[in-house]
Amino acid sequence: MASSASGTATNVMLAIFEKKTTQIDLYRPLRNYIAFNYSEREAQNLEDDLQTVKQLRSDVERQPDPSLTTRRDLLQNYFKALCLVETRFPISPDKDHINTVTFVWHDAFKNKQKASQQNIHLEKAAVLFNLGAVYSQIGLSYDRATVDGRRQASHAFIAAAGAFAFLRDNAATKASIGSSTTVDLSVECAGMLERLMLAQAQECVFENTIAKGSTPGVCAKISRQVGLYYEEALATCNAPPLNQHFDRGWISHMQLKAALFYAETCYRYGLELHEKEEIAEEIARLKSGISALSEAKKNTKGAAAQILDAISKLDVHLNRNLERAVKENDRVYLMRVPSPGSLPPLPAFSMVKPLAMSEVLDASKEKMFASLVPDSSAKALSRYTEMVDDIIRTQAEKLQQASELTRVRLKEMDLPESILALEGNFTLPTDLKEDVEAVQICGGPAGLEAELQQLKDLKRVNQEILVQIEELLQKEAREDAQFRSQFGTRWTRPQSSTLTKNLQDRLNRFAGNMKQAADSDARIERSVREHLALMSILDRRPIESALPTLARPIMSLDANEDAILGALKQSLRQLETLGAQRAGLEDMLKEMKRKDDILPKLMTSTGSYEDLFRKEISKYDLISEDIAHNIEAQEQLLQQIQAQNAEFAAIFNLEDYKASREKCYKQIQAAIAKFREIKENINEGLKFYVTLQDAITNVKQQCNDFVMTRNIQCKEMIEDVHKKMAGLSFQDTKTTGAYDNNYRSVGQPGSQQPTDPRPQTPPYYHPPEQPAIAGYTHPPPYSSTQQMPSPYHVPPQPTSPYAPPQAGSPYAPPQAGSPYPPPQAGSPYPPPQTQQQPPANHDYGQPAYPGWRGPYYNAHAQQPGSHPRPPYTIPGQYRPPQQGGYYKQQ
């Protein structure tokens, strides 16, 4: 038995779930209407019919039924009952009608959306939808691995297509007129589902055709029709209002099925061509099928694994046959392979069509409410409304098709864009224009010089602060050396060089950082100079002035270009006028229907309803004639415009202009990318210098504190030495010993301090209320618990407005090739240190003697203005609000 090239795994199909509704009571409103408008006796006589309607509605509300066929019969019977109710019971918000019944139905594909209307059209449309859904479930329930199962499934899908076609043609428009509607009951959705069901029915026929061993030509035609049905369903699903309504799995399923059966057709048709020895066309067809499968594989999200497996198998068959055909052509036939575009369309043959549901759902033979004679005026109104709805639906479809045809034809001719380009009224594509505006808002390439100057100013400020710190430490060291030389061994405090070693190391590292940063600044400046010519196009205002213009020909034999251009523009104006007229005609139809109140005339009419109908309908017939004339005039005008545009394109050389325009677009895109790269690098540099300045300023404050404390200690020691030298010392030997060992004992475990009546003051480098931290070995930049971020690379924090450095940035992380130094051990911004004792003989912050208290501790807090703040703030990341994707936070 022959099998499909893609395997039985293609037999993966879709079924539709039913719409859900809320519980309502039809019995009481209908009975009250009969009793009020006819008689209580009539209501009693129709009790059985009323109970039947009540039970049918109750059964519809209950889901699911014991079997799908039972559910199908229920929905068919309920729809017939609704047709009888519609002709006898006017349900609407009108006070004289049944206005206490509100039908509520949820969308089948988005259950949170629902429609609520006080008319029976919504109820009938929803029942038809559910009938089609049940038929699709019946088709899916059969065993499609057998010939008989596929035949039964095909019949069920044909019936489902008939239900959706009946919904589209008879109920969808009426159900969509109200203010509360759902997309699944729209004309577009019903048509899409009809195509989908026909595709699945044709697919079952194709598989049976393969199973019966039919010829490749017959199989190819049936397979092609399967693909066409899937393509039609997919096209409708990708257009409004359905393009945002279905899950991605539905879209992927239809895309893959359409591509799969197109490739299957190419495979089958290739077999027939091979038998006929038409090798060249066989190669072209096989390549086309392989290309379709390759394109389909790009969109497989949500698709069934069986379909993907079928695509893989078919791809293997196609490539195998292609390899064989190519070898035979190269060795024997030597035929030229035609291009895919030159091939005629693949033949197709449909084996299915929607089931005619008008006979299945015919309620004319039903006996329900037979004794209830409906009001003649109500019947006439319903009939008239149907006539008007049919006219409006038909004319609206014609208008929509005409407008779509105009749009497509003009786009093919590149109109009116080419004329606007000739007149200089062109513009960039929207996304590209937004990117250019974002660059110009932040200063453009011309503003980069000012930002480079900011880098230089920040670097200069940092260098000046480093020089000030160095001079401050050198001055203190000179004074200490002078007193040490003067007093000799009596000058017992540690030398400055032993206490400032770590400070000097940090200053040296800062200087090294500055040197590397200067190299990065130079690279940025060089990049600006090298690419300034490229980026200069972004300074053009308006940017459209940089685009090429469509120039007039330099030489003309007959100088008729103005006449050709004028005629083309005149034709376009006429076409625009026709479009405005179509929009006005459609609005006139809707407004006429809104104001059309024929009920009072029907209630007072003594003549024939038919005469009244003809008179009222004549208003719509006049508009219908105008629509027909408009569409005919548009078709003639489009043909005229096509001929005029051909002359225009030949004279003004449109092809060369389009090529130069695309080249300019690419140049602008490249300039934007380079500007953004340089801008981000400058911002990283500014951030680096501002952060480094904070760290250097903090060290400067620590040096000031150090020098102040050393000066106070110096004065105290001078006084003490002078007293000893004069024999006026008030300390005993024990105290003197403690003084001599002061620098070694203070701060070590077990050291004892003499009692002093004055309050004791801790070393100045211990912040108040904070744990002790190692002196200047590893000073924290801000506080004992806050870590100073490294000036070489500031990693983005979760709340930072700055984006992480990009690859290629001179300030990027080390792994990205950044010239700035990565954080190393001994970085000037180390992590916070744990509590530890300062090393012996390196604690310059000890008091001059036990109990010493200097005035510095009376104002430990830093005073405002004690050190300058950075001259610049870190600029915001280059991301203007609501701009293109170049500047989005990554």
N, C-alpha and C positions, 0 to 999 in steps of 0.2 A: 504494500500500500504506500503510495507517495505521501510525502509529508512536506509541510511548509519549511522553507529554507531557514526561517527564524525559529522553528520549533513550536511545540504546543504551548510554550510559556507565554506566547502572545495573547492567549485567551484570558487575559486579566481585564475585567470590565468594571464599570461603575454602576451602582444603584443609588437611588435618591431616597432620602428619608422624608416622611410625611410632615406636613405642617401641623403645628399644635394649636389648639383653640381653648377657649374658656367655656365654662358651663353657662348655658342660657335656657330660659323657659319660653318655648314657642307656644305651648298649649294655651296658657291663660290669655295672652294678648290676642291670639287668633280667635278664640272662643268669644271673648268680649266683643271683638269687632263684628262677628256674625250676629251675636245677640243684639247689639246696638243698631246695626244697619239693616238687619233682616228681621229675625225674631228669635225668641228663646227656644221655640219648637224647632226651628231650623238648626240651632246650635245643638240641640239634643239629638236630632237626626244624624248630624255629622260627627257625633262623638267618636265613632270608630276611626274615621279619617284623622281626626285631631290626635287621637291616641297613637295612630300609626306615625304621624309626623313627629310627635314627641319621642317615640321610641327610636325612630331612625336617628334623630339628632343625638339622643343619649348614647346610642351605639357608636356614632361617629366620634363622640367625645372620649369614649373608652378606647384606649390603645394598649396593646395590639389585640387583634381578633385571633381566635384559635388557628386560623389558616389564612394564607394570602388570598386564596380564591374567595373565601367567605367575605374578606374585607373588600375585595373588588366588587362583589355583588352588592354589598351594602352601599358603597359609594355610588354605584350606578343607580340604585333605587332611590337613594336620597336626592341625587341630582334631578331625577324625573319629578320627584315630589316638589322640589324647589321650583321647577318650571311651572307646575300647577299653582303653587302658592303665589308666584310672581304675578300671574294674570288675574288673581282674585283678591289678593290682599296687598294694598299699597303700603309698603314699609318705608317710611321716610321721617324726617324731623317735623313734617307738617302736622299741625294740630288736629286736622281732620283725618290723618292717616294713623297707622300703627307706629307710634313714636316712642314706645317703651322698649323696643328691641334694638340692641347694639351688638353687632357681630365683631368679635375680636379674634384675630389670627396672627400667630407669630411667624417670622421669616424662617423658612426651612434651612437656610444656610447660616444665618446669624440670628440665633434664637432670641437675643435680647431686643431685637427690633420687632415691632408689631404694628398692625393696622387695626383701626377701630372705626367702623362706619355704620350708619343707620340706613343701610339699603341692602337688598338681597344680592346685588352684583358681587360684592366681596365674598359672600358665602358661596355663591356658585363657582366663582373663580378658584377659591381655595379647595373646593371639593374636586374640581377638575384637575388641579395640581396634584392632589393626593391620589387621584385615580391613576395619573401617569406615573407617580412614584411607586404605587403598588405594582403596576405592570412591570416596571423596571426591576423590582425586587423578585417578582415571579420569574422573569427572564434569568436573573442571576441564580435562582434556586435550582435550575435544571442542571443535570450532569452534562457539561459541555465537552466532556472527553469522548462522547459517543456521537454518532451521526444523528440519531433520533433526538438526543438531548439538545444538540445545536439547532436542529430544525425547530423544536418547541421554543427554545430560547429566542430564536429569530422572530417567531410569531409574537412572542410577548413584547419584545423590543419594538416591533412594528406597531402594536397596539399602544404602547407607551408614547411613541412618536405621534400617533393619531390623537391621543388625549392632549398632548402639549400643543399640537397644531390647532385643535378645537379651542383650547384655552386662548391661544394667540389671536385667533380670528373672531371669536365670539364673546369672550368675557374679559380679557386682559385690559382692553381699553376702558371699558365701563368701570372696572374695579380700580383703575388708576386715576380716574377723574377726581375723586375725593381728595381732601387735604391730607388724610391719613392713609398712606399706602406703604407697601414693601416692595423691594426690588424683585423678589422672586416671582411676583405676579405681573411683572412688566411684559410688554410685547417682546422686548429684546431677550429677556431670560427665557420666555416660553419658546421662542424661535431657536435659541441656542440649545436648549434641552431636546427639542425635536431633532436637530441635526446630530446631536450626540447619540440619541437612541437609534437613529437610522444608521449611523456609523457602526454601532455594535451589532445591529441586525445584519448589515452587509458583511461584517467581519465573520459572523457565524456562517453565512452563505459561502464566503471565500474558503473557510476551513473545510466545509463539506465538499467544495469543488476540488480542493487539493486531495481530500480523502478518496474521491471517486476517480482520481487519476486523469483529470481533464488536461487538455493541451496547455503548454506554457502561454500561448497567446490569450486563451480564454481566462486563465488564472490572472494574467497581467491586467486585463481590463477590469475584472472584478476587484482586484487588489487596489487598482488606482482609484476606483470609486470610494473604497473605504477611506483611503487617504484624503480624498477631496471632502468627504463628510466631516472628518476630524479637523481639517483645515478651516472649513466654514464655521464649525463650532468654536474653534480657537480664536478666529478673527472676531467673532461676536463677543467672546469672553474678554478680549483685550481692549474692547471699545467701551466708552461710557454707555449705560451706567453700571456695567458689570465689571469693569477693569479693577475695581477695588473690593469686590464682593466675594470672591471665591478664594479658598485656601490655595497656597502655592502647589500643593499636591495635585489639585485638579488641573492647573495650568501645565505642570510638568507632564502629567499623564497624557493630555491631548497633544502636547508638542512632540513627545516621544512617539506616540502612536501615529501621528501624521508623517513624521520622518521615517518611521519603520516601514509603513506600507508604501511610501514612495520608493524607498530603497528595494522593498520586495518586488514592486512593479518593475523597477530597473533590472532586477535579477531575472525575473520571469521573461521579461521582454528580451533581455540579452540572450536567453536560451533560444528563443525563436529566431533571433537575428543570426545566431551562430549556425543554426540549421540551414538558414538561407545563405550562409557564407557572406553576410554583410558585416564583416569584421570591424570596419572602421566605426560604424554607428554603434556596434556592440561595445567597443572600448569606451566611446563617449558616454553611453548610457551607464556602464558600470562605474566609471569615474564619478558621474553625477550622483549615483546612489551612495557611493563611499563618502563623497563630500557631504551629503545630507546627514548621514549617520554621524560623521565627525562633528558637524555643527550641533546636532541634537545632544551629543554627549556633554556639551558645555552647560546644559541646564537640566540636571538630573535630581535636583533637590526635591524630596518628597515622593519620588517615583518608586514604583514597586520593583523589587529586585528581579522578579521574573521578566519584566520588560527589558531591564538592562542586560540580562543574560541573553534574551532573544536578539538584542541589537548586536551583542558581541558575536553570536553565532552567525548572524546574517553577514556581518562584516567579514568574517573569515571566508564565507562562500563567495562573496563579491570579489575579494582580493585574489582568491584562487582562480576564479574565472577570468579576471582581468589579466593576471600573469600569463595564463594560457593564451588568451587572445592576443596579447602584445607579442608573445614569442611567434605565434603563427603569422601575424602581420609582418613582423620583421623578416621572417624567413621565406614566406611564400607570397602573401598578397601585396605587401608594400603599398597599402592604401593610406591616403591622407586622412587623419582623424579629425572630424569636424569639431568646432567649438560647441560647448553646451548651449550657448545662446542661439545657435543656428538650427538646433534640432526642433522638429515640430512637437507639439504637446503629446504626451502619452495618451493613448486611447483609453476611455473609461466606459463602463456599462453598469447601470444601476439595476440591481435585482430586487430592490425593496422600495416601498413607498408607504406613507402614513396610512393607517387604517381609517376609513371613513367613519367617524364616531357619530355622525348625525343620525344614522340608523340605530346604533346601539343605545343612544341616549334620547331617542324619540319618545316624547310623553303624550303624543296625541291619542294613543289608544288606552291610556290609563283612565280608570274610573273614579279616582279620588276627587272629591268635591264636585262630582258631576251634577248634583242637584243644585249647586250654588251658582246662580247666574251672576257673573261679575258686572260691575257697573260699566256701561258702554263707554262713558267718557274716560274712565281709567284705562280701559283697554285701548282706546284710540290714542290716548296720551303716550302709553308705552310704545305703541307702534310708531308714532311720529318721532319719539325720542330715538328709537333705533335707526330710523331713516336718517335723521340728522347726524347721529354719531357715525354712521357709515360714510356719509358724505365728508365729514370733517376728517375722519381717519384717512380716507383715500386721498384727499387733497393735501393733507399735511405730509403724507409720505412722498407725494410728488414734489412738493416744495423742498423737502429735505434732500431728496436725491439730486435735485437741480443745483442746490447750493454746494453739495459735496462734489459734484462733477466740476463745477467752476473752480473750486479750490485746488483740486488735483490737477486740472489742465493748466492753470496758471503756474503752479509750482513746477511742473514739467518744463515750462517755457522760461523759468527764472524771471517771472514778471510779478510785481512791478519793480523788483530790486535792481534790475539792470538799468532801467530808466532813471531811478533815483541816483544810481552811481554816476550816470552821465551828468546829472544836474548838481552833483555834489551833496546830495541829501542822504548820504549813506551813514551807516553806524556800525559799530562793532557788534559781534554776538553778545548777548546779555551777560553771560558769565565772564567773558574777557573784559568787557567794559567795567564791570564791577571791580575786577582786580586792578585795573588801571586807576580807577577813581580812588581805591584804597591807597595805592602808592602815592598819588598826588596829594591826598589829604594829609599824609604824614610828612610832606615836604619834598618828596620825589628825589631823584639823584642829586639835584642841586643842594638839597639840605644835608647831604652826607658830610660836606666840608665842615659845617658847624658842629656836627657830632664828633668828627675827628678832632676838632679843636677842644672839645670837652675832654676827650681822652688825654690830650697833651696837658691841659690844665690840671686834671686830677693827678697825673703822673708828677707834675712839678710840685704840687702841694705835698704829696707823699715824700718826695725827695727832700723838700725843705724841712719837714718834720723830722726825718731821720737825721739830718745835719744838726738840728737843734738838740736832739737827744744826745748825739755824740759829743757835742760841745759841752753840754751840761755835765756829763759823766767825766770828761777830761778835766774840767775845772775843779770838780770835787776831788779827783785823784791828785791834782797838783797841790791843793791845799792840804790834803792829808799827808802827802810826802814832805811838805814844808814843815809841818808841826812835828813829824816823826824825826826829821833831821834836827829840829831845834831842841826837842826834849829827850831824844835818844831812847834809852830803855824805859824811861818813865812813861813814854807814850805806848800804852799797852793794848789799845784797841786794834782789831784786825785791819790789814791793809785793804784799800778800796778794790784793788785788782782781784783779790780773792772773793770779794762779795759780788762783783759785777760781771764775773766771767759768763754766767748764763745769759745775762742781759746782752752782753756783747755778741754772744753766739746768735741770739734771736735777731739782733740788728743786722748781723751779717747775712742771715737767711732772708730777712726782708729785702736787703739790697740785691741778693741773688734773684729773688722773685721779681723785683723791679726790672732787672736786666732782661730776664726772659720775657716779661710782659712787653718790654720795649721792642723786642724782636717781633712779637705778634702784632703790635701796633704798626710796625713797618710793613709787615705782610698785608695788613688790611689796607693801608694807604696805597701800597703798590697795586692791590687788586682794584681799588677804586679808580686809580689812574688808567689801568689797563682796560677796564670795562666801561669807562665813562662814555666812550663813543657808542657802545652797544646800548647803554641805559639811557642815553640822551633822548631817545624816541619817547620815553615816558614823560618828559617835560613838555611835550607838545600839547598845547591847549587851544582848541579841543583836540583830543587824541585822534579824532577822525581826519584831521588835517594831515596826518602821517600816512594815511591810506592812499593807494594809487587811485588815480581817477580814470574814468573811462573817457578817453579823448576822442575827439572827432578825427576822421581820417585827414592826413596831411594833403593828400591829393584826391580829387574826385573828378571823374570823367564828365558826369552830367550834373553834379552839385545838387542832387536831389535828396541828400540825407535829412535836411530839415523837413521836407515834405513827408518822408517816410516816418520820421519820428513824430511829427504832428499827427499823422493819421493813426499811428499806433496809440498815442496818448488819448486821442479822441475816442477810439474804440474802447479803451479801458474805462474811460469815464462813462460811456454808455453801459458797459457791463456792470459798473458799480451802481448805476441808476436802476438797472433791472434787479439787482440784488436787494436794493432798498425797497423796491416795489413788492418783491416776494415777501419780505418781512412784514410789510404793511398789510398784504393780503392775508397772511396767516393770522395776524392780530385781529383783522376784521372778522374772520371766521369765528375766532374764539369769543370776541366781544358780542357778535351777533347771537351766538348760542347762549351766552350768559344772560342776555336781555330777552331771549325768546321765551315768552310766557304765553303759551297757546291754550292753557287750561281754561281760562275764563271764556274764550271763544268756543271751545268745545262744549262747555256747560250750557251755553246759550244758543248754540247752533241748532237750527231746525232743518238744515239741508243735509246733504251727503257729506260725510267726513272726507271722502276722497277729493271732493272739490276744494275743501278747505286745505287739505294737505298740499295739493298741487299749487295753490296760491302761496302758501307759506314757504314751500320748498323752492319756489322760483327765485327767492332772494339768494339762496345758496347757489343756485344754478348760475346766476350772473357772476358771482365770484369765481366759480369753477371755470367759467369760460375765460375770465381774465387770467387765471393761473395757467391755463393751456396756452394762451397767446404769449404770455411771459416766457414760458419754457421754450416755446418754438423760436421766439426772437433770440433767446440766449444761445441756443444751439447754432443759429446762423452767425451770430456775432463771434462765437468762439472759433468757428472755422475761419472767419475773416481775420481775427487776431492772430491765429496760427500762421497764416500766410504773411501778414505784415511783420510778425516777429522774425520769421526766417530771413526776410530782407534786411531787417534791422541788425540781426546778428552777423550777417555777412559783411555789411558795410563797416560796422564799428568793431569788428574783430573781438567778439565777446570771449572767446576761449582764452586768448592771451591775457585779457584783463582778469579773468577768474584765477588763472595761474599766479599772476603777480599779487593778487589780493590774498590768496592763501599763503604765499611766501611772507607777506607783511604780517599776517596773523602769527605765524611761527616766530618771526623776529620779536614781536611784542611779548609773546609768551616767554621767550628766552630772556629778554630783558627783565621781566618781572621776577623770574626765578633767580637771576643773579642779584638783583636788588634786594630781594628778600634774604638771600644768603648773607650778603654784606651787612644788611641791617641787623640781622640776628647776631652776627659776630661783633659788631660795635656794641650792641646792648650787653653782650657777655663781657666785653672789656670794661664798660662802665660799671657793671655790677662787680667785677673783680677789683677795680681801683677803689670803689666806695667801701667795699668790705675790708680791703687791706688797710685803708685809711683809718677805719674804726679800730683795727687791731693795733696799728702803730700809735694812734692817739692814746689808746689804753696803756701801752708800754710807756709812753711819755709821762703819763700821770703817775705811774709807778716810780719812774725815775725821779720825778719831782718829789714824791713822798720820801724816797730813799735819801735824796740830797738834803731835804728839810730835817729829817731825823738825824742824819750824820752831823749836820751843823749844830743842832741842839746838843747832841752828845759831845761834840767838840768843845762847845763853850763850858759845859759842865766839867769835862775832864781837865780843861785848862785851869779852871778855878781850883779843882782838887789838887792838881800838880803844884800850883803856886802855893797852896796852903801847906802841903807837905814840905816843899822846899823852904818855907819860912818857919817851919816847926809849929804850925798852927792847926795841924790836923786834929779833928775832933773824933776820928775813928780809932778804935783800939786795934790791936794786932789781928784779932780774929776777923773783925770787919774788913780790915785791909786785905786779909787773905781772901775773904769772899770776893772783894772787888777785883783782886788780881785774877781770880778764876772765873770771873763773871761770864765771859764769852763762852767758856767751856761748859759751865754747869747749867745755865738757864736753858730750859726747854728739854733737858734730858731727864729720864725717869729717876726718881729718887732724889733729885736736887732739892735743897732746902734754901729758902730765902729768909733773910733776917726780917725780923718784925719791924715794921715802920708804922708810925701813927698815921701817916697819910695813906689814902686809898691807893691800892696797887693798880697799875695800868698795864694791860697786856701789850705785847709787841705790836707795832703799828700795822704790820702786814697781816695780822689776824683780824679779819672784818668782825665788827660787833655782831654778836648772836650767831656766829657761823663757826663751823669746825675748823681747826687749824689746817693750813695748807702749806706745803713746802715753799719756803721763802720765794726767791726769784728763780729757783730751779725750773719750775713749770708754772708760771703765774697764769691763772685763768683770765681770759680777756675781759669778761664782763662780771661774773660772779663765781662763787665756788661751786655752783650747781649748773651753770649755763656754759655750754660748749661753744666756742667761737667757730663759725664755719670757716673752712679753709679758703684763703683768698685765691688759691689757684683754680679751684673748681667748686662752685657752689651748687650742690645737688638740689633739685627742685623738691620742695616740701609739698604735702597734699594741699595746703592752702595757698601756696605761692602762685601769683599770677603769671610767673614766667614759665615758659615751656622749657623742657630739658634741652641741653645743647645738642645740636644736630651734628651728624658726621661731617667732617670737613671744617668745622668751626675752629678758629685758632684758639678758642677758649673751651674746646670740647674736653671730655674726660680723657685720661691718658690712653685708653684703648682706642679712641677715635683719632689718635695722632695729634693731640693738643700740644702746642709748644709750652704751655704753662706747666709748671712743675706739679706732679701729683703729690697728694699728701703723703709724706714719709714720716718715719719715726723721728721725733724731734721737731715736728712741724711747728711753726709759730702759733698754730691754733690747736693744741693737743686736746684730747678729751679731758673732762674733769677728773682730777686726781682724788684718790681716797685719802682719808685722814692719815697723816704721818708726821713724824717729828722732823724738824729741819736738821740737816747734818751739822755735826760739831764744827766749830771754827768757821762756819759760813753763815752765821746768823747775824747780819749787820743790824738787825732790828732790835737787839738787846738794849735794855736801859743802861745808861752810863754807870749806874751803881744801884744796889737794891733800894727800891722805893722811889727811884727817879720818876718824875712826872713832868712832862713838857707841855707847853701850851698847845701843841699840835692836836692833842686829843680832845681839846675842848670844842673842836669843830671838825669832827672826822668826816662828816658827810661832804660830798663834793659840792662846791658852790656853783651856782649857775655861771656859765661863761668861763669855767676853769680851763677848758680847752676848746678849740674851734670845732664846729661840726663840719662835715664834708660840704664842699661848695656846691655839690650837685646831688640830686636824688637819682635813684636808679630809674631810668625811663621804662615805661610800660612796654611789654612785648609788642612787636609789630603785628597787631591784630585789630584793625579798626572794626567797630561794631557793624554786624550784619553785612560782612563782605564775603568774598569768594572763599573757596576751599583752601587757598594757599595759606591762609592765616588762621585756620581753625586749630584749637588746642589739640595736640596729639595725645 
